Amino acid sequence: MAPTWDPPPQRRSGPSLLPVLLPIALLIVVAVAVGSWLQFSERQALDTVHTVGSGAPDRVDVEATVQRVDAAARELLLRVRVTPRGTLGEEEGTAPVADLSLQTSKATLGDLAFKAHERLTIRDVQVAITGGSISDYPFDTYETDIEFSALLDGKQVPVRMWFSNNDTLFSVSSTPAASPQEAALELALARSGSLLVFVVFMMLVMWALAASVLIATWYLTTRRQGLVWPALAWMAATLFALSAFRNNAPGTPPIGCVLDWFAFLWAETVIALCLIAVVVIGVRTALRSDDP
């Protein structure tokens, strides 16, 4: 009798991954596009140079750049480079033809003085900032003003200022003040967009971890699982990891800021109470199971 031939069994095709991978790929593309747009916008803001003052050929040019904003000390560090133009300078503007005095605004701590015929050097000056409070971090805002007027050999000369910002943690907007011989700007300072996004993400992560611990606590206590040591280790590690995570927030926020009251302190409280509840109920369950 001839042997019968049985066809090979057909493989069952599992569920296709395409409907899952397509939304994930689309989400990644959208996230990268939005991130690129935000990064480009911030880069454009940092590269923007604001010009104010006189356009006379014989003038003193001042390049003022914000290097760092210290919200805790309520001051910003301003790097100033001075260049006399036209008949006011010599050696292509590297030295003034006479004694040059650069007077600043009331918020600036100290004026600048340069000797005649001596090479001009870059100076760093501190400018006080007002308004706002660092306890509002990351939504704190400040304001100040910078102003430069020049005296060459005791006579006032025109000034032109170029202002820019190099602090990536703060965005600075400026409003020029009208003055024929002086260069003045009113500044408004706020946290940068990338810092705001990062801190809001930190708050969401803190609440997500607290919710995860709370759900795990509900499961362990309602099912009478006893002392589950891996779960206790995970909860304790989360409790201490949140402190390190919070201390990594950019700009060194103080204790008691918006970040703490909106997320960190409550997340720590929830996790600590959940850890205590799991231990207490776990010990009671273990003792009951040991009774005859």
Secondary structure, DSSP 8 states (H G I E B T S, - for coil): ----------------SHHHHHHHHHHHHHHHHHHHHHHHHHHHHHH--EEEE---SS-EEEEEEEEEEETTTTEEEEEEEEEE-GGGEETTTTEESS-EEEEE-TTBS--EEE-TTS----EEEEEE-BSS-GGGTTS-EEEEEEEEEEEETTEEE-EEEEEEE--TTEEEEEEEE--SS-EEEEEEEEE-HHHHHHHHHHHHHHHHHHHHHHHHHHHHHHTT----HHHHHHHHHHHHHHHHHHHTSTT---TTSHHIIIIIHHHHHHHHHHHHHHHHHHHHHHHHHH--
